[in-house]
């Protein structure tokens, strides 16, 4: 708290300060009381009650070296003088001689972080009984009260500044993501189309493998871009939008996702059990996107020696989609953060992501009035999406 103007403003914004100065003068009979900001180089009056025409107003300054507060800044102890002329330490002190007071009391104001702010002080040209315990205790209490308010004001100011900074960073990041996502989609689509054309041509085995690699990479890139755009849309727009259908063959859509991911993970086993005995009212493409994120997550984090199990079914009331993989137990503290954006665990080489997949999946579930739950133990981890059928 180094800005002098802010210090003066903060002190005067504390309603209790005016009452404190009034109580000090009324209780002790002192004619001048003030809250002063004392730095290494300056003494500034922040709040003042002046009944003796001492001449200081808020913002007014005294030369630091002429004040006893300069000494208090060093030793940080209360100074009390009942009668200057009879005080062995201060009878010939330059400060009372310069300013003409006979009684004086000053208490250091220490902020909660241990920083010295300044003093709560009072002077009068007449002697006064200030060394009584009830007087010194009152000054100490008032100094602590002022310090508490100052610390609270400083904390609120700091929090507001941090919040504004975080908002600005968040807005810039989300706008950047939205622009980046749109600019990437067209070239990725072009690369994907070229790969598809190559795969239909009479190529040798080496070129066919290269075409498959390109196609697989564009699939993953499209998935990342979709997640980026959905995240930006959810934050900057009206959230994830759905296109409800009831006659779309959801089973075929889910099997297509499985086949695409099998191409990317050719060495992984995926056990599938789909039993859909009735139509599912929802956005099939969005459910497929949710499923792709969950299954891709299971393949990324699951033990490659074990199969990933996919179970899809529905009854009269609920549609359920579950993806289970073998992995170490996920700690509860990690589970609580998995659906937050830009959150991810340690991934394998070549499988790094943005940490948006599970967040987007949870937003799609929420848009369907459903939810995703996690169950993790020492043997398996399951992500289960449920939503109303109708």
C-alpha positions as CSV (number, residue, x, y, z in Angstrom):
1,X,0.0,0.0,0.0
2,X,2.5,2.6,-1.3
3,X,0.2,5.0,-3.3
4,X,-0.3,8.0,-1.0
5,X,-3.5,9.1,-2.7
6,X,-5.0,5.6,-2.3
7,X,-4.0,5.5,1.4
8,X,-5.8,8.8,2.1
9,X,-8.8,7.6,0.1
10,X,-8.9,4.2,1.8
11,X,-8.7,5.7,5.3
12,X,-11.5,8.2,4.6
13,X,-13.6,5.4,3.1
14,X,-13.6,3.6,6.5
15,X,-16.7,5.0,8.3
16,X,-15.3,4.2,11.8
17,X,-12.2,6.4,11.4
18,X,-14.2,9.7,11.9
19,X,-15.9,8.3,15.0
20,X,-12.5,7.0,16.3
21,X,-11.0,10.5,16.1
22,X,-14.1,12.0,17.7
23,X,-14.0,9.5,20.6
24,X,-10.2,10.1,21.1
25,X,-10.6,13.9,21.4
26,X,-13.8,13.6,23.4
27,X,-12.4,11.1,25.9
28,X,-8.9,12.5,26.3
29,X,-9.5,16.2,25.8
30,X,-6.8,16.3,23.1
31,X,-7.2,19.0,20.5
32,X,-5.7,17.3,17.5
33,X,-6.0,13.6,16.4
34,X,-5.0,12.0,13.2
35,X,-4.3,8.8,11.3
36,X,-1.0,9.3,9.5
37,X,0.7,7.3,6.7
38,X,4.3,7.0,7.5
39,X,6.8,5.8,4.9
40,X,10.6,5.8,4.8
41,X,10.5,9.3,3.4
42,X,7.1,10.9,4.1
43,X,4.6,11.7,6.9
44,X,1.1,12.3,5.4
45,X,-2.2,13.0,7.3
46,X,-4.9,10.7,6.0
47,X,-7.7,11.7,8.4
48,X,-7.7,14.6,10.8
49,X,-9.7,16.1,13.7
50,X,-8.3,19.5,14.4
51,X,-9.8,21.6,17.3
52,X,-6.6,23.6,17.9
53,X,-6.0,25.0,14.4
54,X,-2.8,22.9,14.0
55,X,-3.3,23.5,10.3
56,X,-3.2,20.0,8.8
57,X,-5.9,18.6,6.5
58,X,-6.1,15.1,4.9
59,X,-3.3,14.9,2.4
60,X,-1.2,17.4,4.3
61,X,2.4,16.6,5.1
62,X,5.0,17.1,7.8
63,X,8.7,16.7,7.3
64,X,9.3,13.1,8.4
65,X,12.5,14.0,10.3
66,X,10.6,16.5,12.5
67,X,8.1,13.9,13.8
68,X,8.3,11.3,16.6
69,X,6.5,9.0,14.2
70,X,9.8,8.7,12.3
71,X,11.2,7.0,15.4
72,X,8.1,4.9,15.9
73,X,8.5,3.6,12.3
74,X,11.8,2.2,13.4
75,X,11.0,0.7,16.9
76,X,7.2,0.2,16.2
77,X,6.2,0.9,19.8
78,X,3.7,3.2,21.4
79,X,5.0,6.6,22.6
80,X,3.1,8.4,25.4
81,X,4.0,11.8,26.9
82,X,1.8,13.3,29.6
83,X,3.8,16.5,30.1
84,X,6.7,17.3,27.8
85,X,8.4,19.7,30.2
86,X,8.7,17.1,32.9
87,X,9.5,14.1,30.7
88,X,13.2,13.2,31.0
89,X,13.3,11.7,27.4
90,X,11.3,14.3,25.5
91,X,11.8,17.6,27.4
92,X,14.4,18.7,25.0
93,X,13.2,16.7,22.0
94,X,13.1,18.7,18.8
95,X,9.6,17.7,17.8
96,X,7.6,19.2,20.8
97,X,9.9,22.2,20.6
98,X,9.1,22.7,17.0
99,X,5.3,22.1,17.1
100,X,4.6,23.4,20.6
101,X,2.7,20.5,22.2
102,X,2.9,19.4,25.8
103,X,1.0,16.1,25.6
104,X,1.4,13.4,22.9
105,X,0.4,9.9,22.2
106,X,1.1,7.8,19.1
107,X,0.4,4.1,18.4
108,X,1.8,2.2,15.4
109,X,-0.8,0.8,12.9
110,X,0.4,-2.6,11.8
111,X,-1.3,-4.3,8.9
112,X,-2.2,-8.0,9.1
113,X,0.6,-8.9,6.8
114,X,3.1,-7.4,9.3
115,X,3.7,-4.2,7.3
116,X,4.0,-0.9,9.1
117,X,1.3,1.5,7.8
118,X,1.6,4.5,10.0
119,X,0.3,5.8,13.3
120,X,-2.8,6.8,15.2
121,X,-1.7,9.9,17.1
122,X,-2.9,12.9,19.1
123,X,-1.3,16.1,20.4
124,X,-2.4,19.1,22.6
125,X,-0.6,22.2,23.8
126,X,-1.7,21.4,27.4
127,X,-0.5,18.5,29.6
128,X,-2.8,15.5,29.7
129,X,-3.0,12.2,31.6
130,X,-2.5,9.8,28.7
131,X,-0.5,7.1,30.3
132,X,-3.5,5.6,32.1
133,X,-4.1,2.0,31.0
134,X,-7.6,2.7,29.8
135,X,-6.3,5.4,27.5
136,X,-3.4,3.3,26.1
137,X,-5.7,0.3,25.7
138,X,-8.2,2.4,23.8
139,X,-5.6,3.7,21.4
140,X,-4.2,0.2,20.8
141,X,-7.7,-1.1,20.1
142,X,-8.5,1.7,17.7
143,X,-5.2,1.1,15.9
144,X,-5.9,-2.6,15.5
145,X,-9.4,-1.7,14.2
146,X,-8.0,0.6,11.6
147,X,-5.4,-2.0,10.6
148,X,-8.2,-4.6,10.2
149,X,-10.2,-2.3,7.9
150,X,-7.1,-1.4,5.8
151,X,-6.2,-5.0,5.3
152,X,-9.7,-5.8,4.3
153,X,-9.7,-2.9,1.8
154,X,-6.4,-4.0,0.4
155,X,-7.6,-7.6,0.0
156,X,-10.7,-6.6,-1.8
157,X,-8.8,-4.3,-4.1
158,X,-6.3,-7.1,-4.8
159,X,-9.1,-9.6,-5.5
160,X,-10.9,-7.2,-7.8
161,X,-7.7,-6.6,-9.8
162,X,-7.0,-10.3,-10.0
163,X,-10.6,-10.9,-11.1
164,X,-10.4,-8.2,-13.8
165,X,-7.1,-9.6,-15.1
166,X,-8.4,-13.2,-15.2
167,X,-11.5,-12.0,-17.1
168,X,-9.4,-10.2,-19.6
169,X,-7.2,-13.3,-20.1
170,X,-10.2,-15.6,-20.4
171,X,-11.9,-13.4,-22.9
172,X,-8.7,-13.1,-25.1
173,X,-8.1,-16.9,-24.9
174,X,-11.7,-17.7,-25.8
175,X,-11.7,-15.3,-28.7
176,X,-8.4,-16.6,-29.9
177,X,-9.7,-20.2,-29.7
178,X,-12.8,-19.3,-31.7
179,X,-10.9,-17.6,-34.5
180,X,-8.2,-20.4,-34.5
181,X,-10.9,-23.1,-34.7
182,X,-12.6,-21.5,-37.7
183,X,-9.4,-20.9,-39.5
184,X,-8.2,-24.5,-39.1
185,X,-11.3,-26.3,-40.2
186,X,-11.1,-25.5,-43.9
187,X,-7.5,-26.7,-44.5
188,X,-8.0,-29.8,-42.4
189,X,-11.1,-30.7,-44.5
190,X,-9.1,-30.2,-47.6
191,X,-6.3,-32.5,-46.4
192,X,-8.9,-35.1,-45.4
193,X,-10.5,-34.9,-48.9
194,X,-7.1,-35.4,-50.5
195,X,-6.4,-38.4,-48.3
196,X,-9.8,-40.0,-49.2
197,X,-9.0,-39.5,-52.9
198,X,-5.6,-41.1,-52.5
199,X,-7.1,-44.1,-50.8
200,X,-9.4,-44.7,-53.8
201,X,-6.5,-44.6,-56.3
202,X,-4.4,-47.6,-57.3
203,X,-1.4,-47.0,-55.0
204,X,1.4,-49.2,-53.9
205,X,1.4,-50.4,-50.3
206,X,3.7,-47.7,-49.0
207,X,1.5,-44.9,-50.4
208,X,-1.6,-46.5,-49.1
209,X,-0.1,-46.6,-45.6
210,X,0.8,-42.9,-45.9
211,X,-2.8,-42.1,-47.0
212,X,-4.2,-44.0,-44.0
213,X,-1.9,-42.1,-41.7
214,X,-3.0,-38.8,-43.2
215,X,-6.7,-39.8,-42.9
216,X,-6.3,-40.9,-39.3
217,X,-4.5,-37.6,-38.4
218,X,-7.2,-35.5,-39.9
219,X,-9.8,-37.4,-38.0
220,X,-8.1,-36.5,-34.7
221,X,-7.5,-32.9,-35.9
222,X,-11.2,-32.5,-36.7
223,X,-12.1,-33.8,-33.3
224,X,-9.8,-31.3,-31.6
225,X,-11.2,-28.5,-33.7
226,X,-14.8,-29.5,-32.9
227,X,-14.0,-29.4,-29.2
228,X,-12.3,-26.0,-29.6
229,X,-15.3,-24.5,-31.4
230,X,-17.8,-26.1,-29.0
231,X,-15.9,-24.7,-26.1
232,X,-15.7,-21.2,-27.6
233,X,-19.4,-21.4,-28.6
234,X,-20.4,-22.5,-25.0
235,X,-18.4,-19.7,-23.4
236,X,-19.0,-16.9,-25.9
237,X,-22.4,-17.8,-27.2
238,X,-25.6,-19.6,-26.0
239,X,-24.0,-22.9,-25.2
240,X,-24.1,-26.2,-27.0
241,X,-27.0,-26.3,-29.5
242,X,-28.9,-29.6,-30.3
243,X,-30.7,-30.8,-33.3
244,X,-33.1,-33.4,-32.0
245,X,-34.0,-36.4,-34.1
246,X,-35.8,-39.6,-33.4
247,X,-35.4,-41.6,-36.6
248,X,-31.6,-41.4,-36.8
249,X,-30.0,-44.9,-36.6
250,X,-27.9,-44.1,-33.5
251,X,-26.4,-47.6,-33.4
252,X,-24.9,-47.2,-36.8
253,X,-23.5,-43.8,-35.8
254,X,-21.9,-45.2,-32.7
255,X,-20.4,-48.1,-34.6
256,X,-18.9,-45.7,-37.1
257,X,-17.1,-43.9,-34.2
258,X,-15.8,-47.2,-33.0
259,X,-14.5,-48.2,-36.4
260,X,-12.8,-44.8,-36.8
261,X,-11.1,-45.1,-33.5
262,X,-10.0,-48.7,-34.2
263,X,-8.1,-47.4,-37.2
264,X,-6.3,-44.9,-35.0
265,X,-5.6,-47.6,-32.3
266,X,-5.3,-50.7,-34.5
267,X,-3.6,-52.7,-31.6
268,X,-6.3,-52.0,-29.1
269,X,-9.3,-54.3,-28.4
270,X,-12.7,-52.7,-28.0
271,X,-15.5,-55.0,-26.8
272,X,-18.9,-53.7,-27.8
273,X,-22.4,-54.4,-26.5
274,X,-25.1,-52.3,-28.0
275,X,-28.8,-53.1,-27.3
276,X,-31.2,-50.3,-28.5
277,X,-34.7,-51.7,-28.7
278,X,-36.4,-48.3,-29.2
279,X,-35.7,-45.0,-30.8
280,X,-33.6,-42.5,-28.8
281,X,-34.8,-38.9,-28.9
282,X,-31.7,-36.7,-29.0
283,X,-29.0,-35.2,-31.2
284,X,-27.3,-38.2,-32.7
285,X,-24.3,-36.3,-33.9
286,X,-23.7,-34.7,-30.5
287,X,-24.2,-38.1,-28.8
288,X,-21.6,-39.5,-31.2
289,X,-19.3,-36.6,-30.4
290,X,-19.7,-37.3,-26.6
291,X,-19.1,-41.0,-27.2
292,X,-16.0,-40.3,-29.3
293,X,-14.6,-38.2,-26.5
294,X,-15.3,-40.8,-23.9
295,X,-13.9,-43.7,-26.0
296,X,-10.9,-41.7,-27.1
297,X,-10.2,-40.9,-23.4
298,X,-10.4,-44.6,-22.4
299,X,-8.1,-45.6,-25.2
300,X,-5.6,-42.9,-24.3
301,X,-5.5,-43.5,-20.5
302,X,-6.4,-47.2,-20.3
303,X,-4.0,-50.1,-20.0
304,X,-3.2,-51.2,-23.6
305,X,-3.0,-54.8,-22.4
306,X,-6.8,-54.9,-21.6
307,X,-9.9,-54.3,-23.7
308,X,-12.0,-51.2,-23.5
309,X,-15.7,-52.2,-22.9
310,X,-18.5,-50.2,-24.5
311,X,-22.1,-50.8,-23.3
312,X,-25.1,-49.0,-24.8
313,X,-28.7,-49.7,-23.9
314,X,-32.0,-48.1,-23.2
315,X,-35.2,-48.9,-21.4
316,X,-38.5,-47.1,-21.2
317,X,-37.1,-44.2,-19.3
318,X,-33.3,-43.9,-19.7
319,X,-30.6,-44.1,-22.4
320,X,-27.3,-45.4,-21.0
321,X,-23.9,-45.3,-22.6
322,X,-20.9,-46.6,-20.6
323,X,-17.2,-46.8,-21.5
324,X,-15.0,-48.9,-19.1
325,X,-11.2,-49.3,-19.2
326,X,-8.5,-50.9,-17.1
327,X,-6.3,-48.3,-15.3
328,X,-5.2,-47.2,-11.9
329,X,-7.8,-45.7,-9.6
330,X,-8.4,-42.0,-10.2
331,X,-8.1,-40.0,-7.0
332,X,-11.2,-38.1,-5.9
333,X,-9.5,-34.8,-6.2
334,X,-8.7,-35.5,-9.8
335,X,-12.3,-36.7,-10.5
336,X,-13.7,-33.5,-9.2
337,X,-11.7,-31.5,-11.9
338,X,-12.0,-33.8,-14.9
339,X,-14.9,-32.0,-16.4
340,X,-13.3,-28.6,-16.1
341,X,-11.9,-27.1,-19.4
342,X,-8.2,-27.4,-20.0
343,X,-7.9,-30.2,-17.5
344,X,-6.1,-33.4,-18.3
345,X,-3.9,-36.1,-16.8
346,X,-0.5,-37.4,-17.9
347,X,-0.9,-38.7,-21.5
348,X,1.3,-40.9,-23.7
349,X,3.6,-39.5,-26.3
350,X,1.6,-38.6,-29.4
351,X,-1.7,-38.4,-27.5
352,X,-1.5,-34.9,-26.1
353,X,-4.7,-32.9,-26.1
354,X,-6.2,-29.6,-25.0
355,X,-8.1,-31.0,-22.0
356,X,-11.5,-30.1,-23.6
357,X,-12.9,-33.5,-24.5
358,X,-14.5,-34.4,-21.2
359,X,-15.7,-30.9,-20.7
360,X,-17.4,-30.9,-24.1
361,X,-18.9,-34.3,-23.3
362,X,-20.3,-33.1,-20.0
363,X,-21.8,-30.0,-21.8
364,X,-23.5,-32.3,-24.4
365,X,-24.9,-34.5,-21.6
366,X,-26.2,-31.4,-19.8
367,X,-27.8,-30.1,-23.0
368,X,-29.7,-33.4,-23.2
369,X,-30.9,-33.1,-19.6
370,X,-28.5,-35.9,-18.8
371,X,-25.2,-36.4,-16.9
372,X,-21.9,-38.2,-17.0
373,X,-20.8,-40.1,-13.9
374,X,-17.5,-41.6,-13.0
375,X,-16.8,-44.8,-11.1
376,X,-13.1,-45.7,-10.5
377,X,-11.5,-48.3,-8.3
378,X,-8.2,-50.3,-8.3
379,X,-9.3,-52.4,-11.3
380,X,-11.5,-50.3,-13.7
381,X,-12.7,-46.8,-14.5
382,X,-16.1,-46.3,-16.0
383,X,-17.6,-43.1,-17.6
384,X,-21.4,-43.5,-17.9
385,X,-23.7,-41.1,-19.7
386,X,-27.4,-41.3,-18.9
387,X,-30.3,-39.2,-20.2
388,X,-34.1,-39.4,-20.4
389,X,-35.3,-41.4,-23.4
390,X,-38.2,-39.1,-24.1
